[in-house]
């Protein structure tokens, strides 16, 4: 199954809900041991229906860039 990625948003292939991958990481992936150990994962879970699906490598690279950008900027 594939998903659609447009303008930083992902569309769940099961329910059609559009969401930001950062939102999903914050809400849906919060207790995942894979996320807690490495902070990167090739899967994302839909915040609406909890369907877990694989994301593209480009989406993972976008997340890595955001993490690096946020570490470079003080709060």
Backbone torsions as a table, in degrees:
resi	resn	phi	psi	omega
1	UNK	NA	147.0	179.2
2	UNK	-118.7	173.9	178.3
3	UNK	-133.5	165.5	176.9
4	UNK	-104.3	136.1	176.5
5	UNK	-123.9	122.8	-179.0
6	UNK	-147.5	127.4	176.3
7	UNK	54.1	40.9	177.2
8	UNK	80.3	4.0	-180.0
9	UNK	-113.2	150.8	178.2
10	UNK	-115.7	144.4	174.8
11	UNK	-108.9	125.6	178.9
12	UNK	-65.5	129.1	-179.6
13	UNK	-71.3	-15.2	-178.7
14	UNK	-90.8	-50.9	-174.0
15	UNK	-109.7	-12.5	178.5
16	UNK	85.0	3.7	-179.9
17	UNK	-67.5	132.9	178.0
18	UNK	-99.3	130.9	-177.2
19	UNK	-152.5	160.1	176.0
20	UNK	-81.8	141.4	178.5
21	UNK	-64.0	-32.2	177.5
22	UNK	-67.2	-37.2	176.1
23	UNK	-63.3	-44.5	179.5
24	UNK	-63.0	-41.7	179.2
25	UNK	-62.4	-37.5	-178.8
26	UNK	-74.1	-42.2	-173.9
27	UNK	-92.3	-56.3	-170.8
28	UNK	-84.2	-32.5	-174.0
29	UNK	-97.8	9.5	-172.5
30	UNK	-55.0	-43.0	-176.2
31	UNK	-99.6	8.1	-176.0
32	UNK	-72.2	129.1	-178.8
33	UNK	-67.0	-30.1	178.4
34	UNK	-66.5	-42.1	179.1
35	UNK	-69.4	-38.5	-178.4
36	UNK	-67.9	-32.7	-176.8
37	UNK	-83.5	-38.1	-174.0
38	UNK	-121.0	-14.3	-176.9
39	UNK	63.4	8.5	174.0
40	UNK	-134.3	147.5	-179.4
41	UNK	-158.5	145.8	179.7
42	UNK	-89.0	5.5	178.5
43	UNK	-119.1	158.2	174.6
44	UNK	-139.4	148.8	179.8
45	UNK	-112.8	129.7	179.9
46	UNK	-64.0	128.3	179.8
47	UNK	-67.8	-19.3	-177.3
48	UNK	-90.6	-49.4	-174.1
49	UNK	-112.1	-3.4	179.3
50	UNK	66.7	16.8	176.1
51	UNK	-73.7	129.1	-179.2
52	UNK	-101.4	131.8	-179.0
53	UNK	-145.7	159.8	-176.8
54	UNK	-79.1	141.6	177.0
55	UNK	-108.5	165.3	-177.2
56	UNK	-76.9	162.7	178.0
57	UNK	-63.9	-33.2	179.6
58	UNK	-65.6	-35.3	177.6
59	UNK	-67.3	-38.5	177.6
60	UNK	-64.7	-40.4	178.6
61	UNK	-64.3	-37.0	177.2
62	UNK	-61.8	-41.0	179.1
63	UNK	-64.7	-43.6	179.1
64	UNK	-60.5	-41.8	179.0
65	UNK	-63.7	-40.2	178.6
66	UNK	-66.1	-39.9	178.1
67	UNK	-62.9	-43.0	179.8
68	UNK	-65.1	-42.5	-179.7
69	UNK	-62.2	-42.7	-178.3
70	UNK	-70.1	-30.1	177.3
71	UNK	-71.7	-27.5	179.8
72	UNK	-79.2	-15.5	-176.6
73	UNK	-110.9	126.1	177.5
74	UNK	-73.5	155.0	179.7
75	UNK	-80.8	NA	NA
